[in-house]
Amino acid sequence: MFRWVEKFERRSRIFLAMVTLGLVATIGFVDFIAGFETSFSVFYLLAIGLATWFVGRGFAVFISILSVVVSLGGDLAKGIKFSSPLVPVWNAIILLAFYLVIVWLLTVLHSLQRELEARVRQRTAALQEEIIERERLERELLEISEREQRQIGHDLHDSLGQHLTATAFASQVLTEQLENKAQPEATSAKHLVKLVEEAIILTRTFARGLHPVEIADEGLMDGFQELARNVSERFKVACEFEGRGPLPMPDAASNTQLYRIAQEAITNAIKHGRAKRIRINLAETETAIVLTITDDGVGLSENALSSQGMGLRIMAYRANMIGASFSIERLPEGLTRVTCKLSSNPIFISKIHGAKN
């Protein structure tokens, strides 16, 4: 690769050197035709500048000398007379000095430009490395957060849930004993059993939200069905899921991120939009798998959309992690729709996940 680049640059320099020589010859011919009364010395700077910038300083010095010789030779060929033989020599020295100063200035400028380009490339490479490292850290933070949520959900379900179940069983035994003895405290004990059973239901609901079902393709559909059911029961809103499965999802990570995006969108719809009806839809098109969450809430304000709050940024980043697009829009019907579109092209998916790894 580098040899090919070097060969191309070498051929380019040879071509540009030939162009420069042709330019000197052309200017010299015009200078000769115009006669010695009209000076064309400044036009030779075109060839000198081209030689300095694209070929090299040594060749530029040669072009400068050649330009002086061509210019002075044309004047002598036209029959110009000088009062002293030293006059043309002096003119040639002054003109050559002028050309050489231009060569030096252009060389310095070209060197500064190359140094600046090198620094820009270094800074760009450093910024790219910083961006890659930041994205890696962000992915790790999301993964750590996901693991912690799953662990908390697991602990809620297995530890606290079992403890509450045992408490409910003991309370039920106590209630039966009090009823058998016709004690008035039996009514309070029944109420205690009811409270503990409600706590068990809440604990299981929280645990399912933190530790969703694992996620074969059909599991994702089950997860959305249960999410819609839990949201309806917990927040007293009409939440429905529409979808046919299984869909060809690339891996469990994509399923998890889609599930979390839906959770966040529903939370925003209830918390900020005060929605009463929410519809989750998961469908497959010819090119993509599309998740949409539509609600009838008041929607997000222009300030909220432009400031990109934490919830929106997290949803957008989760979508980016799996190579999906993310958008939120206000529909003419007064609805708000969140859309996450994941490509179903296997080649594209493999490239995305290869890049993430």
N, C-alpha and C positions, 0 to 999 in steps of 0.2 A: 504494500500500500504506500509506504513512505517513498520507496524507490520510484513508483509511478508518479507520485506528486513531484518529486525532485526532477524527474525527466520532463514532466509537463512544464515546470517552472523554467527549466533550462531552455526548452524549445521556445517558450514565450519570450525569454530574454533575447534569444537569437533573432526572433521575428521582430521584436521591438528595436533591436539594434539596427536591423536592416531598414526599418521604417524611419529611424532617426537619420541614417545616412542618406536615404532618399529625400528626406525633408531638407537637409542641409543642401543637397544638390539642387533641389527645386528653388529654394530661397536664393541660392547663389546665382542660378540662371536668371531669375527675375531681377536680381540686383544688377547683374551684368547688362540686361536689356534696358533697365531704367537709366543706366549711366551713373557717373560718379557724382553728379549734382544732387542726387537723391540718396539718402542713407537708409539702408535696410538692416543696419546692425542690430536693432532691437528685435527683429523677427527671428534672428538666429537663437534667441532665448527660448523659443518654442522647442527647438531640437535639443538644446542644452537642458532645459527642464525635464523633457521626456527621458533623456539619457540618465539624468541624475536620479529621478524618482523611480524609474522602473528597471534600469539596467545596472547602474553602479557608479560610484564616484570616479573610479579610474577611467571608465569609458566616457564619462561626462567631461573630464579634463581633455581627453583626446578630441571630443566633439568641439570643445571650446577652441582648441588650437586649430582644428580643421576649419572652423567657422571664420576665425581671423584670417587664415591663409586664403580661403575662398573669397572673402570680402575684399581683402587687399589685392589679391591676384586679379579679381575682376576689374578693380579700378585701374591697376597697372595695364591690363590688357586693353582697356578703353583709351589708354594714352594720356592718363592724368600726369601732370608735371608737378614736381615738388621743388621747392627752392633749395632743399638740401637732402642728401641721401638719408640723413638721420631722421627726417620728418616722418616718412612712412614707418620706420622702425619704432619711433616714439609712439605714433598712433597705434601700431600693432600691440605694443607693450601695454598701453593704457586700456585698449579694448580687451585684451586678454585678461588683464587684472580685474576689470569689471566683470567679465564672464566667470572668472574663478571665484570672485566674491559671491556671485549668485549661486555657483555650485556649492560653495561652503554653506551658505544660508539654507539652501534646499536640503543639503545633507543633514544639517542639524535638525531642521524641521521634520524631515523624514524619520530621523532617529527618535525624536520626541514622540512622533505619532506611533511608531512601533512600540516604544516603551509604554505609551498610554494604552495601546491595544493589548499588550501583554498583561498590564495591570487589570484591565477590564476583564480579560479572560480569566485571570486568577481570581478576581473578585466574584465573577459569575460562577466559577467552579465552586468557590467557597460557599456562596449563597445556595447553590444547588445542593451541596452537601448538608448545609444547615437545614434546608427545607426537607430533605430526605430524612435527616435525623429527627426533625420535629414531627414529621408524619409517623416515623417509627415509634416515637415516644407517645404520640396521641393514640396510635393503635394499641400500644401496650397498656395505656391508661384505660381505654375502653375494654380491653380484654380482662384487665384486673378488676375493673368495675363489674363486668359480666360475671366473672368467677365469684366475686364477693356476693353479688346478688343471688347467684345460684346457691352459694353456701348458706346464706341467711335463709333463703326459701327452704332449703333442705332442713336446716335446724328448726325452723318454725313448724314444718310439717311433722318431722320425726320426733323432735324433743318436746317443744311446747305443745304440739297437738296431742301427743300421747299423754303428756302430763295433764292436760285439760280433760282428756277422755277419762283418765283414771279419776280425776276430781269429780267429773260428772257421774261416774259409776258409784263412787263413794257417797256422793250427795243423794243419789237415787236410793241407795241402801238405807241411808239415814232417814230419808223421807218415808220409806215403807215402814221402818221401825216406829217412827213417830205416829204414822197412821194406825198401825196395829195397837198402839197404846192410847189412841184417841187423843193425842196431845195437840193443842192448838198451834204449836210451832210447825206442824206438818205443812200448812199453807205457805209459810215463809221458806221452808225447805224446797217445796215444789218450784217456787219462784227462783230460788238459787239454782236449781237444776236447769231451768230454762235459760237463765243468764249464762251459765257455763256452756250450754249447748250452742247458744248464739256466739259465744267467744270462740268455740271450736270452728264454727262456720266461717267467721271472720278470719281466723288464723289460716284456714285452708285456702280462702280466697287470696289473702296476702301472699301465701306461699306459692300459689299457682302463678301470680303475677310476677314474682321474683324468680321463680324457677319454672318456666313454661315447659310444655310437653316436648319431648325430644323426638326429634324432628327428622323423621323420614318425611317423604313428600306428603303422605296422607296425614302425618302428625301435624304438619303445618296447618292443614285445613281444620283438624280437630282443635288445634290451639286457637285459631281465630274464632271458631264456633264457641269455645269456652270463654274466650276473652269477651265476645259480644254478650254472652249470657251473664258473666260476672259484672260487666259494666251496667247492664240493665238492672240487675238486682241491687248493686251497691249504690248507684247514683240515681236510680229511679228515672232513667231515660230509656227511650226506645232505641236500642242498638241492635242492628241486624248484620249478619254476614252473608254474602253471596259469593259462591265460588264452586267450581267443579274440579275435582282432583282425581288422581294425583297430577301435579304439574312437574315438568322436567327441571327441577331446581338443581343448581350445580353442586351444592354441598350444604352441610348443616349450618355453616357460618352465615350463608346468605339467608337461610330461613330465619335464623335468630335475629339478624339485623332487620329484616322485613317485619318481624313480629314486634321488635322494639320501636321501629318507626311508627307502626300502627298504634302502639301504646302511647307514645308521646303525642301523636296527632289527636288521639281521643282525649288525652289529658288537657291539651290546649283548647280543644273544642268545648269541653265542659267548664274548665276553669276560666278561660278568657272569653270564649264565645257564648257561654251560657246556653249551649245547644240542648235541644229536647229530643231531636232525632239524629241518629248517626248511622251511616251505612258503610260497612267495610266490603270492598269488592276485590277479589283476586282473580285475574283472568289471563289467558294466553292469547297473544296475537301471532301473526306470522313471524315477527322478528323479536318479540320481547314478552316478558312476563310483567304485567302491570298491576300494581297495588294502588287502589284509590280509597281514600277515606273522605266521605262527604258528610257535612253537617249543616243544620239549619240555624246555626248560631248567628250572632251579630257580626262575626268575622273579625279579622285582625285589622287594626287601623293602619293607615299609610305609614305612620311613624313606626309602628311595630314591624311592618314589612321591611321598611328601609333600614331600621337599626339592626335587623336580624338578631332577635333575642336568642338566649341560650338554647331554648328548646328547638327553634328552627335550625340553628347551627349544628346542633347535635344530630338532628334528623338528616340534614344535608351531608354531614360528615359520615354518618353510618351508610348512607347511600353511596357515597364516594368510595368507601372501603370495599364495597362489592362491585364497583364499576357500574353503578346505576345512576340515572339522572333523577333529580328531585325538583319539584316545583310546588308552589301553593298559589291558588288563584281564587278570586271572587267571581262567581258565576252570575249571569244576568238574572237568574231566578232567585237571587238572594242567598244562594248556598255558598259554602266555602269548601273547596276541594283540594286535598293534598294528594299528589301523584308521585309515585316512585316507579320508575321503569327500568327493568333489568333485562339486558339483552339475553335472548335465548339461543344465540349463535354459539355453538360449542367452541369454535376456534377463538372467537372473541373472549369467551369466558375463560378459556385456558390461558390466554395472554394476560388478562386482568389478574388472575390469581397467581400466575407466574411472576408478574411484576410485584404483587404484594408480598410474595415470599422472598 
